[in-house]
Amino acid sequence: MSATSSICLLRTSAIGDVTHVVPLVRTLQQAWPQSSLTWIIGKLERKLVGDLPGVEFVTFDKAAGWSGMRAVHAALRGRRFDALLQMQVALRSNLLSLGISAQRRIGYDRARSKDLHGMVVNERIPARSGEHVLDAIGSFCEPLGLKQTRVRWDIPIPDEAQAWAAAQLPGDTPTLLVSPTSSHVLRNWRTERYAAVMDHAAARGWRVALVGGPSGLERDMADAVLAACRSRPLDLTGKDTLKKLLALLGRAQLLLTPDSGPMHMANAVGTRVLGLHAASNPHRSGPYSDRRWCVDKYDEAARKYLGKPASEIPWGSKIEKPGVMDLIGVDDVIERLEAGMNDKE
């Protein structure tokens, strides 16, 4: 197995998927410490992982459209990589990859290809079904002669982010963080149900805090949840950065969230995740390390909305239908919350 001296990784988004790339970076670095790694990444996503040691980052500003693509191509002009790992099948990313010169262009297998992906690659990862997204991304090292056998993140968290998080969540009071908003709105749970679970945790003596980004959608969701609460949770919505959120997650015992980026950030720092899954399959896109605390109504959703069990629909199918998250009841979540609270592992 000979080292590949220069590797370009193309995965620009989203937050959760970017966390899944980090173990692949660690695998490549451990096997070939002298290889140069260049990662083309989204502007927001770079704020989360852009300080990984030993990696050159090239930012792709998706909002800039064609000029954003041209900026990436200009940054890489005159360079030729031994291998390009084209880990995103969206049309925009496939077009972006056309301006990257590489001898080997490794992409997804045919079943997972779309949007002209097959036209921009000359090799493919092994065709497998039933994989978690992280394992699929990890398999991009296999055509290079490697195997990802260990999953490690160790995403850097600056001291100032740790200090900020400690100021918000001082001491060792057990803490439930609630990140209620997914960018896929049909994955979001009802605000009054979040409030009922938060009130239950508060009554059990836990500290409860709402977290979320600065968008209007997240602010509106937070306000609605707070209005429905009888308790007084801490509201940190819009106050953190991605690094500060990592630090907050590291101080919490549990995160309650739908399928979203914070779910995978929490998993990356070893925090338990009470994931709410009906619209998406937790075995494909849930918290990678431990799904014991998740509520899984995906099979029930498949039967209700698609007329067949989850085992008979294509792997990775989204069931983002109005009302699908109502299949998750407050009692379902409190049962998993209590299990997580009482488990002392």
C-alpha positions in Angstrom: 0.0 0.0 0.0 1.8 3.1 -1.2 0.9 6.6 0.0 -1.1 8.9 -2.2 0.9 12.2 -1.9 -1.9 14.7 -2.7 -5.6 14.2 -2.0 -8.4 16.7 -2.6 -11.6 16.1 -0.6 -14.8 17.7 -1.9 -17.6 17.9 0.6 -19.0 21.4 1.0 -22.0 20.8 3.1 -23.9 20.3 5.3 -22.9 20.5 9.0 -23.7 17.0 9.8 -22.1 15.5 6.7 -19.0 17.6 7.3 -18.6 16.0 10.7 -18.8 12.6 9.0 -15.7 13.6 6.8 -13.5 14.3 9.8 -12.9 10.6 10.7 -11.9 10.0 7.1 -9.4 12.8 7.4 -8.0 11.2 10.5 -7.8 7.8 8.7 -5.8 9.3 5.9 -3.5 11.3 8.2 -2.8 8.2 10.3 -2.0 6.0 7.3 -0.1 8.6 5.3 1.1 11.4 7.6 3.3 12.9 4.8 0.4 13.2 2.3 -1.1 16.7 1.6 -4.8 17.0 2.1 -6.9 19.8 0.6 -10.6 20.1 1.6 -13.0 22.1 -0.5 -15.7 23.1 2.0 -18.6 25.5 2.5 -18.2 28.9 4.1 -20.3 28.1 7.2 -19.0 24.5 7.5 -15.4 25.8 7.5 -16.2 27.6 10.8 -16.7 24.2 12.4 -13.7 22.2 11.2 -11.5 24.7 9.4 -8.8 24.5 12.1 -8.2 20.8 11.7 -4.4 20.4 11.8 -2.6 19.3 8.7 -5.4 20.2 6.3 -5.5 23.0 3.7 -9.0 24.4 3.3 -10.4 26.1 0.2 -13.7 27.8 0.9 -16.6 27.5 -1.6 -19.1 30.3 -1.1 -22.3 28.7 -2.4 -24.3 31.9 -2.2 -21.9 33.5 -4.7 -23.0 31.1 -7.5 -20.7 30.9 -10.5 -18.3 33.4 -9.1 -17.9 31.2 -6.0 -17.0 28.3 -8.3 -14.5 30.4 -10.2 -12.9 31.4 -7.0 -12.3 27.8 -6.0 -10.9 27.0 -9.5 -8.6 30.1 -9.3 -7.3 29.0 -5.9 -6.4 25.6 -7.4 -5.2 26.7 -10.8 -2.0 24.9 -11.9 -2.3 22.1 -9.3 -3.0 18.5 -10.1 -3.9 16.0 -7.3 -3.2 12.4 -7.2 -6.8 11.8 -6.1 -10.0 13.7 -5.8 -12.6 12.3 -3.4 -15.9 13.6 -4.8 -18.1 13.0 -1.8 -21.1 15.1 -2.8 -23.5 14.1 -5.6 -25.4 17.4 -6.0 -25.3 19.0 -9.4 -23.6 22.1 -8.1 -20.8 20.0 -6.5 -20.4 17.9 -9.6 -20.0 21.1 -11.7 -17.6 22.4 -9.2 -15.4 19.3 -9.4 -14.9 19.8 -13.2 -12.4 22.6 -12.4 -10.3 20.4 -10.2 -7.5 18.5 -11.9 -6.9 15.0 -10.5 -5.6 11.7 -11.9 -8.0 9.6 -9.9 -11.6 10.9 -9.5 -13.3 8.7 -6.9 -17.1 9.0 -6.5 -20.1 7.1 -5.3 -21.3 3.8 -6.7 -24.0 3.9 -9.4 -26.9 3.4 -7.0 -26.0 6.5 -5.0 -25.1 8.6 -8.0 -27.3 11.4 -9.4 -27.1 14.8 -11.1 -24.4 13.7 -13.6 -22.1 12.4 -10.9 -21.0 9.5 -13.0 -19.7 11.9 -15.7 -17.2 13.6 -13.3 -15.6 10.5 -11.7 -13.5 7.7 -13.1 -13.6 5.3 -10.1 -16.3 4.4 -7.5 -16.5 3.4 -3.9 -17.8 -0.1 -3.2 -21.5 -0.6 -3.8 -23.2 -1.2 -0.5 -26.7 -0.7 0.9 -27.7 -0.3 4.5 -24.7 1.9 5.5 -24.7 4.9 7.8 -23.7 8.0 6.0 -20.5 8.2 8.0 -19.5 4.7 6.8 -20.3 5.6 3.2 -18.0 8.6 3.4 -15.4 6.5 5.2 -15.3 4.1 2.3 -13.8 6.7 0.0 -10.4 5.6 1.2 -11.0 2.0 0.1 -10.1 2.6 -3.6 -6.8 4.1 -2.3 -6.0 0.8 -0.5 -7.1 1.8 3.0 -9.8 0.8 5.3 -11.4 3.0 8.0 -11.4 0.8 11.1 -11.5 3.6 13.7 -13.8 6.5 14.0 -12.2 9.6 15.6 -13.2 13.3 15.5 -11.2 15.4 18.0 -12.5 18.6 16.4 -10.6 21.5 18.0 -12.5 23.7 20.4 -10.8 27.0 21.2 -10.2 28.0 24.8 -12.4 31.0 24.5 -15.3 28.9 23.3 -14.8 26.5 26.3 -14.7 29.5 28.7 -17.9 30.9 27.2 -19.7 27.6 27.5 -18.5 27.2 31.1 -20.0 30.7 31.9 -23.3 29.7 30.4 -23.5 26.2 32.0 -21.4 26.6 35.2 -20.9 23.7 37.6 -21.8 20.1 37.2 -25.6 20.3 37.2 -26.9 17.7 34.7 -28.0 19.5 31.6 -30.4 18.8 28.7 -29.8 20.9 25.7 -32.6 21.3 23.2 -31.9 22.2 19.6 -35.5 22.1 18.2 -35.0 23.2 14.6 -34.0 21.3 11.5 -33.5 23.2 8.2 -35.9 20.6 6.8 -39.0 21.9 8.4 -41.0 18.7 8.0 -38.5 17.1 10.4 -39.4 19.5 13.2 -41.5 18.5 16.2 -44.4 20.4 17.7 -43.3 23.2 20.0 -45.7 22.3 22.8 -44.3 18.8 22.8 -40.7 20.1 23.2 -42.0 22.3 26.1 -43.6 19.3 27.8 -40.4 17.3 27.7 -38.3 20.3 28.9 -40.7 20.9 31.8 -40.3 17.2 32.7 -36.6 17.5 32.7 -36.7 20.7 34.8 -39.0 19.0 37.3 -36.4 16.3 37.7 -33.8 18.8 38.7 -32.0 19.1 35.4 -30.8 22.3 33.9 -32.5 22.9 30.5 -31.2 25.2 27.7 -32.4 26.0 24.3 -29.8 26.3 21.5 -30.0 27.3 17.9 -28.7 29.6 15.2 -29.5 33.2 14.4 -31.9 32.6 11.6 -35.5 33.8 11.8 -36.8 30.3 11.6 -34.8 29.2 14.7 -35.7 32.4 16.6 -39.4 31.9 15.9 -39.2 28.2 17.0 -37.4 29.1 20.2 -39.9 31.8 21.1 -42.8 29.4 20.5 -41.2 26.7 22.6 -40.4 29.2 25.4 -44.0 30.5 25.4 -45.3 26.9 25.9 -43.0 26.1 28.8 -44.1 26.3 32.4 -40.5 26.2 33.5 -37.9 28.8 32.7 -35.2 27.2 30.4 -32.1 29.1 29.6 -32.3 30.6 26.1 -29.0 30.6 24.2 -30.6 30.7 20.7 -28.5 32.8 18.4 -25.8 33.5 21.0 -23.3 30.9 20.1 -21.0 30.1 17.2 -20.4 26.6 15.9 -17.3 26.3 18.1 -19.2 27.6 21.1 -22.0 25.1 20.4 -19.5 22.3 20.4 -18.3 23.4 23.8 -21.8 23.6 25.1 -22.6 20.1 23.8 -19.4 18.9 25.6 -20.8 20.2 28.9 -24.3 18.7 28.5 -25.4 15.1 29.3 -28.1 15.0 26.6 -29.2 16.7 23.5 -32.8 16.6 22.3 -33.1 17.3 18.6 -34.6 16.2 15.3 -32.3 15.0 12.5 -30.0 18.0 12.2 -26.4 19.1 12.2 -26.2 19.6 16.0 -27.1 15.9 16.4 -23.9 14.9 14.7 -21.9 17.6 16.5 -23.1 16.2 19.8 -22.1 12.7 18.8 -18.7 13.9 17.8 -18.0 15.2 21.3 -19.4 12.2 23.0 -22.7 13.6 24.2 -25.8 11.4 24.2 -28.4 12.3 21.6 -32.2 11.9 22.0 -32.9 12.1 18.3 -36.4 12.4 17.0 -36.8 10.1 13.9 -39.9 9.6 11.8 -39.0 11.5 8.6 -35.6 10.0 8.4 -34.0 6.6 9.1 -31.8 6.8 12.3 -29.8 3.8 11.1 -28.6 5.8 8.1 -28.5 9.4 9.4 -28.9 9.2 13.2 -26.1 9.7 15.8 -23.4 7.4 14.6 -21.9 6.1 17.9 -25.0 5.4 20.0 -28.7 5.4 18.9 -30.0 3.9 22.2 -31.6 7.2 23.2 -33.4 8.0 20.0 -37.1 7.7 19.3 -37.5 5.7 16.1 -40.9 5.9 14.3 -39.4 5.6 10.8 -41.0 2.2 10.1 -44.3 3.4 11.4 -44.0 6.4 9.1 -43.2 4.2 6.1 -46.2 2.0 6.7 -48.5 5.0 7.2 -47.3 7.2 4.4 -45.8 4.8 1.9 -47.9 1.7 2.5 -45.0 -0.6 3.2 -42.5 -1.3 6.0 -39.1 0.5 6.1 -37.4 -2.7 5.0 -39.2 -2.6 1.6 -38.4 1.0 0.7 -35.1 2.3 -0.8 -32.4 2.8 1.8 -32.2 6.4 2.8 -35.7 7.3 1.7 -36.9 10.5 3.4 -40.5 10.5 4.6 -40.9 14.2 4.9 -44.7 14.4 4.9 -46.9 16.9 6.7 -47.7 15.4 10.1 -45.1 12.7 10.1 -43.4 13.9 13.2 -46.7 13.8 15.1 -46.1 10.0 15.2 -43.6 10.8 18.0 -45.5 11.3 21.3 -44.4 13.2 24.4 -44.5 9.9 26.3 -42.1 8.3 23.8 -39.6 11.0 24.3 -39.9 11.1 28.1 -39.3 7.4 28.2 -36.0 7.8 26.3 -35.2 10.8 28.4 -35.6 8.9 31.6 -33.6 6.0 30.3 -30.8 8.4 29.4 -31.0 10.2 32.7 -30.8 7.0 34.7 -28.1 5.2 32.8 -24.8 5.8 34.5 -22.4 4.4 31.9 
